[in-house]
Amino acid sequence: MTEVEGLHRSISPNSSVPQCPTKEKDRLANLDIIRGIALLGILIMNIQSFSMIVAAYANPLSFGDFSGSNQSVYYFSHLFADQKFMSIFAALFGVGILLMASSLDKKGFNTKKLHYRRMIILAVFGLMHSYLFWYGDILFAYAITGMVVFSMRHKSPRFLLIGAFLALLLNAVIFYLPSAALPYMNETDLQELMADWLPSQALIDAEVSANQASWLGQMAHRHTMANEMLLNVAAYFLRILGLMMVGMALFKINFFSNRFSNRSLLLQGFACLALGSILIVGRLNSNIADGFPIDNIFAQENYWGSLLLAYCYLCLLVLFCRLNIFPNAKRGLASVGRMALTNYLSQTLICTFVFYGWGLGKFGAVDRKDQLLLVMVIWMVQILFSTTWMKRFRFGPFEWLWRSMTYGARQPLRRS
């Protein structure tokens, strides 16, 4: 969550390469814009976890209507959003570690001490988020991984990219092992797995009832889900680590400023879009035709396809930042990116209020097409709020709290 004052001054849309080196504040503004878009895009998938039973995220036949526009929304979100924006967000977290460490080094601080304090505070935020509000937290996982990847900040781009590929490959192998074990599972284990993949009506009713309960009434269910999410941290650790290393490597090779020409970014972006889409669409069409068989839970196509599409988005977003278009939109998106922690947590507050029993209690009652409409409303609210807030203040509310706790002193908030 970088702190920048200026907004991007872009090159001519017709230029194939930047006309001059990208200034540092422009490069940081580009990162804020991309982070803002990634943060908003994450909600396309998270809204399903806020509003529907757990099984519906991977198996849309397990809950709710799956026809017409609802199927189209699922198809769109799975193809273009699932794991794509989260991958970008993880990569930018790695970039943020580099920027923070560099800034602390220049100011003569104890960089290592402050970094680990910062990550510990973020981990506490994540645990509170998970156990008090919503089980789907990512902050804890990012904090733990951030502690590990910090030691790699001085490594070369080559080392980081090779290490990232190995981490992602190993995680894919680990992720695939249960699929290979399916034919050898005993009946009891298969039935337990099937109950998670396609729960009975009794289990569905119990989950809906738990989420429509009061805040205190949800406590047992929320803690059970949060505990399971902590296990997923171990399962996805290598993927998150690999993505953070990719972000560091891209920053080191100047990807976010003028490493590649406009033409090169377009070619790379559309090549990755084509390859990634072919991977994902093939499996997606097969799943719909076959009724989402249980082995889909361990499918590899979206795992790798999401990485290709995430890189495609990065290429196109860097190009977007260069072009002299939509300055007001860029300013709003940059504000969202600079308040990414605040906006991420506020998405939880808004969605839990809408769907959980302590608020409007709409859990299980909103289909996919209406979820997408709500996502768009939240986007507009967050862009407007972030733009207004950042005109008056230096940091978002939670960014300010995080920063003050990291430095052990109250930080100035209002702009002078």
C-alpha positions in Angstrom: 0.0 0.0 0.0 2.3 2.7 -1.3 2.1 6.4 -0.4 2.3 8.6 -3.5 1.4 12.2 -4.0 1.4 12.6 -7.8 -0.7 10.9 -10.4 0.5 9.4 -13.6 1.7 11.6 -16.4 1.3 9.3 -19.4 2.9 9.1 -22.9 1.2 9.6 -26.2 -1.3 6.8 -27.1 0.5 6.6 -30.5 4.0 6.0 -29.1 5.4 2.6 -29.2 7.9 3.2 -26.4 8.0 5.8 -23.6 9.5 9.1 -24.8 11.5 9.5 -21.6 12.2 7.5 -18.5 9.2 7.1 -16.2 9.5 9.3 -13.1 9.5 7.5 -9.8 6.2 9.1 -8.7 4.6 8.1 -12.0 5.7 4.5 -11.6 4.3 4.4 -8.0 1.0 6.0 -9.3 0.8 3.2 -11.9 1.2 0.6 -9.1 -1.6 2.3 -7.2 -3.9 2.2 -10.2 -3.2 -1.5 -10.8 -3.6 -2.3 -7.2 -7.0 -0.5 -7.1 -8.3 -2.4 -10.1 -7.1 -5.7 -8.5 -8.8 -4.9 -5.2 -12.1 -4.1 -6.9 -11.8 -7.2 -9.1 -11.3 -9.5 -6.1 -14.9 -8.8 -5.0 -16.3 -10.4 -8.1 -15.3 -13.8 -6.6 -15.5 -12.9 -2.9 -19.2 -11.9 -3.2 -20.0 -15.6 -3.8 -18.4 -16.6 -0.5 -20.2 -13.8 1.3 -23.6 -14.6 -0.1 -23.7 -18.4 -0.7 -22.7 -21.7 0.9 -19.1 -22.7 0.6 -19.7 -25.4 -1.9 -21.2 -23.0 -4.4 -17.9 -21.3 -5.1 -16.4 -24.3 -6.9 -19.6 -26.3 -7.6 -22.3 -23.9 -8.9 -24.8 -26.8 -9.1 -24.7 -27.3 -5.3 -26.7 -24.2 -4.5 -29.0 -21.7 -6.2 -30.2 -21.3 -9.8 -27.6 -22.2 -12.5 -29.4 -21.3 -15.7 -29.7 -18.3 -18.1 -28.0 -15.1 -16.8 -26.9 -16.8 -13.6 -24.9 -19.3 -15.6 -23.5 -16.6 -17.7 -22.3 -14.6 -14.7 -20.6 -17.7 -13.3 -19.0 -18.4 -16.6 -17.7 -14.8 -16.9 -16.5 -14.6 -13.3 -14.7 -18.0 -13.4 -13.1 -17.2 -16.7 -12.0 -13.6 -16.1 -11.9 -13.2 -12.3 -11.3 -16.4 -10.4 -7.7 -16.2 -9.0 -6.7 -13.6 -11.6 -7.1 -10.4 -9.6 -5.9 -12.2 -6.4 -2.7 -13.2 -8.3 -2.1 -9.6 -9.2 -2.8 -8.5 -5.7 -0.2 -11.0 -4.3 2.4 -9.9 -6.9 1.9 -6.3 -5.9 2.3 -7.2 -2.2 5.7 -8.4 -3.1 6.4 -5.1 -4.8 5.2 -3.3 -1.7 7.7 -5.1 0.4 10.5 -4.0 -1.9 9.3 -0.4 -1.9 8.9 -0.3 1.9 12.3 -1.9 2.5 14.0 0.6 0.1 12.4 3.6 1.8 13.4 2.4 5.3 16.9 1.7 4.2 17.3 5.2 2.7 16.0 6.7 6.0 18.4 4.7 8.1 15.8 2.7 10.0 16.1 -0.8 11.2 14.4 -2.2 8.1 14.2 -5.9 9.2 12.8 -5.0 12.6 10.1 -2.7 11.2 9.2 -5.1 8.4 8.6 -8.0 10.8 6.6 -5.8 13.1 4.6 -4.6 10.2 3.8 -8.2 9.1 3.0 -9.3 12.6 0.5 -6.4 12.9 -1.0 -7.4 9.6 -1.3 -11.0 10.7 -3.2 -9.8 13.8 -5.5 -7.8 11.6 -6.1 -10.9 9.5 -6.9 -13.1 12.4 -9.3 -10.5 13.8 -10.9 -10.2 10.3 -11.3 -13.9 10.0 -12.5 -14.8 13.4 -14.7 -11.8 14.0 -16.2 -11.1 10.6 -15.5 -13.3 7.6 -13.5 -16.6 7.2 -12.2 -15.7 3.8 -9.4 -13.5 5.0 -6.2 -13.2 3.0 -4.2 -10.8 5.2 -2.9 -13.5 7.5 -1.6 -15.5 4.6 0.0 -12.5 3.0 1.7 -11.5 6.3 3.1 -15.0 6.9 4.4 -15.2 3.4 5.7 -11.6 3.5 7.9 -12.6 6.4 9.5 -15.3 4.3 9.9 -13.4 1.0 11.5 -10.5 2.7 14.8 -12.3 2.8 14.7 -12.5 -1.0 14.5 -8.8 -1.6 18.1 -8.5 -2.7 18.0 -11.5 -5.1 18.3 -11.0 -8.8 15.2 -11.1 -11.1 16.5 -14.4 -12.6 16.7 -16.0 -9.1 13.2 -14.7 -8.2 11.6 -15.9 -11.5 13.2 -19.3 -11.3 12.3 -19.6 -7.6 8.7 -18.5 -8.3 8.3 -21.0 -11.1 9.5 -23.8 -8.9 7.2 -22.7 -6.0 4.2 -22.5 -8.3 5.0 -25.9 -9.9 5.4 -27.6 -6.5 2.2 -26.1 -5.2 0.4 -27.4 -8.4 1.8 -30.9 -7.8 0.6 -30.8 -4.1 -2.7 -29.5 -5.2 -3.1 -32.3 -7.8 -2.2 -35.2 -5.4 -5.7 -35.6 -3.9 -7.1 -35.9 -7.5 -4.7 -38.7 -8.2 -5.7 -40.3 -4.9 -9.5 -40.2 -5.7 -9.7 -43.7 -7.2 -8.0 -45.2 -4.1 -10.0 -43.5 -1.4 -12.2 -45.6 0.8 -15.9 -45.2 0.9 -16.0 -43.2 4.1 -13.5 -40.6 2.8 -15.3 -40.4 -0.5 -18.6 -39.7 1.2 -17.0 -37.0 3.3 -15.5 -35.3 0.3 -18.8 -35.6 -1.6 -20.7 -34.0 1.2 -18.4 -31.0 0.9 -18.7 -30.9 -2.9 -22.5 -31.6 -3.1 -24.0 -31.1 0.4 -27.4 -32.5 1.3 -30.3 -30.2 1.8 -29.9 -30.6 5.6 -26.3 -29.4 5.4 -27.3 -26.5 3.2 -30.1 -25.5 5.5 -27.7 -25.6 8.5 -25.2 -23.4 6.8 -27.8 -20.9 5.6 -29.2 -20.8 9.1 -25.8 -20.3 10.7 -25.1 -17.3 8.5 -28.5 -15.7 9.0 -28.0 -15.8 12.8 -26.8 -12.9 14.9 -23.2 -11.9 15.2 -22.8 -14.0 18.4 -25.0 -16.7 16.9 -22.6 -17.1 14.0 -19.5 -17.4 16.3 -19.2 -21.2 16.3 -19.7 -21.5 12.5 -17.4 -18.6 11.8 -14.6 -20.0 13.9 -15.0 -23.5 12.3 -14.7 -21.9 8.9 -11.8 -19.7 10.0 -9.9 -22.7 11.3 -10.3 -24.4 7.9 -9.1 -21.3 6.2 -5.9 -21.3 8.3 -5.2 -24.8 6.9 -5.6 -23.4 3.4 -2.8 -21.0 4.2 -0.5 -23.9 4.3 -2.0 -25.4 1.1 -1.6 -22.1 -0.8 1.6 -20.8 0.8 3.8 -21.8 -2.1 1.5 -20.1 -4.7 1.4 -16.9 -2.7 5.2 -17.0 -2.2 5.7 -17.6 -5.9 3.4 -14.7 -6.9 5.2 -12.3 -4.5 8.5 -13.3 -6.0 7.1 -12.7 -9.5 6.0 -9.2 -8.4 9.5 -8.4 -7.0 11.1 -9.7 -10.2 8.8 -7.6 -12.4 9.6 -4.5 -10.4 13.3 -5.1 -10.6 13.2 -5.4 -14.4 11.2 -2.1 -14.6 8.1 -3.9 -16.0 5.8 -1.3 -14.4 7.4 1.6 -16.2 9.3 1.4 -19.5 10.7 -2.1 -19.8 8.5 -3.0 -22.7 7.1 -1.0 -25.6 3.3 -0.6 -26.1 3.5 -3.1 -28.9 5.3 -5.6 -26.8 2.8 -5.3 -24.0 -0.1 -5.8 -26.4 1.5 -8.9 -28.0 2.4 -10.4 -24.6 -1.1 -9.6 -23.2 -3.1 -11.1 -26.0 -0.9 -14.2 -26.3 -1.4 -14.9 -22.6 -5.1 -14.1 -22.9 -5.5 -16.6 -25.7 -3.5 -19.4 -24.0 -5.1 -18.9 -20.6 -8.6 -18.7 -22.0 -8.1 -21.9 -24.0 -7.0 -23.7 -20.9 -9.9 -22.4 -18.7 -12.7 -22.6 -21.3 -11.9 -26.2 -22.2 -12.3 -27.4 -18.6 -15.2 -25.0 -17.9 -17.2 -26.3 -20.9 -16.5 -29.9 -19.9 -17.6 -29.3 -16.4 -20.9 -27.8 -17.5 -21.5 -30.6 -19.9 -20.6 -33.3 -17.3 -22.5 -31.7 -14.4 -19.3 -30.6 -12.5 -17.8 -33.9 -11.4 -16.0 -34.0 -8.1 -12.6 -34.3 -9.6 -13.1 -30.6 -10.7 -12.2 -29.6 -7.2 -8.5 -30.4 -8.0 -8.5 -29.2 -11.6 -5.2 -27.7 -12.8 -6.5 -25.7 -15.8 -7.6 -22.6 -13.9 -4.5 -22.8 -11.7 -2.2 -22.2 -14.7 -4.7 -20.3 -16.8 -5.2 -17.7 -14.0 -1.5 -17.0 -14.0 -1.5 -16.4 -17.8 -4.5 -14.1 -17.5 -3.1 -12.3 -14.6 0.0 -11.5 -16.6 -2.2 -10.4 -19.5 -4.1 -8.0 -17.2 -0.8 -6.6 -15.9 0.5 -6.0 -19.5 -2.8 -4.2 -20.5 -3.0 -2.3 -17.3 0.6 -0.9 -17.6 -0.4 0.1 -21.1 -3.6 1.7 -19.8 -1.5 3.7 -17.2 0.7 5.0 -20.0 -2.1 6.3 -22.2 -3.4 9.8 -21.8 -7.0 8.7 -21.3 -9.6 8.8 -18.4 -7.6 10.9 -16.0 -10.4 11.1 -13.5 -10.9 7.3 -13.5 -7.2 6.8 -13.0 -7.3 9.2 -10.1 -10.2 7.4 -8.5 -8.6 3.9 -9.0 -5.3 5.2 -7.6 -7.1 6.4 -4.5 -8.7 2.9 -4.1 -5.2 1.3 -4.5 -3.7 3.6 -1.9 -6.4 2.6 0.5 -6.4 -1.1 -0.4 -6.3 -2.3 3.2 -9.2 -0.1 4.2 -11.2 -0.9 1.1 -10.6 -4.7 1.5 -11.9 -4.6 5.0 -14.8 -2.3 4.1 -15.9 -4.8 1.5 -16.3 -7.3 4.3 -18.2 -4.8 6.4 -20.6 -4.0 3.6 -21.1 -7.5 2.4 -21.5 -9.1 5.8 -24.1 -6.4 6.7 -26.0 -7.2 3.5 -25.9 -11.0 3.8 -25.5 -11.9 7.5 -28.1 -12.1 10.2 -26.6 -9.1 12.1 -27.5 -7.0 9.1 -30.1 -7.5 6.4 -29.9 -11.3 6.5 -29.9 -11.9 2.7 -27.5 -14.9 2.8 -28.7 -17.6 0.3 -31.3 -15.3 -1.1 -29.4 -13.4 -3.8 -28.6 -15.1 -7.1 -25.4 -14.6 -9.1 -26.6 -11.9 -11.5 -27.8 -9.7 -8.6 -24.5 -10.4 -6.7 -22.7 -8.9 -9.7 -25.0 -5.8 -9.6 -24.1 -5.4 -5.9 -20.4 -5.6 -6.8 -20.8 -2.7 -9.2 -22.6 -0.6 -6.6 -19.8 -1.3 -4.1 -17.2 -0.4 -6.7 -18.8 3.0 -7.2 -19.1 3.6 -3.5 -15.5 2.7 -2.8 -14.1 4.8 -5.7 -16.1 7.8 -4.6 -15.2 7.4 -0.9 -11.5 6.8 -1.6 -11.3 9.8 -3.9 -13.0 12.1 -1.4 -10.9 10.7 1.6 -7.5 11.0 -0.1 -8.2 14.7 -1.0 -8.2 15.4 2.8 -5.9 12.8 4.3 -2.5 11.3 3.7 -3.5 7.6 4.3 -6.7 5.5 4.5 -8.0 4.9 8.1 -6.6 1.4 8.4 -3.4 2.3 6.5 -2.9 5.1 9.1 -3.5 2.7 12.0 -1.1 0.1 10.5 1.6 2.7 9.9 1.2 4.2 13.4 1.5 0.8 15.0 4.5 -0.1 12.9 6.4 3.0 13.9 5.1 3.0 17.4 4.0 6.6 17.2 1.0 8.4 15.9 1.5 9.4 12.3 0.2 12.6 10.8 -3.1 12.0 9.0 -4.5 15.2 7.7 -2.9 16.9 4.7 -1.3 20.2 5.6 
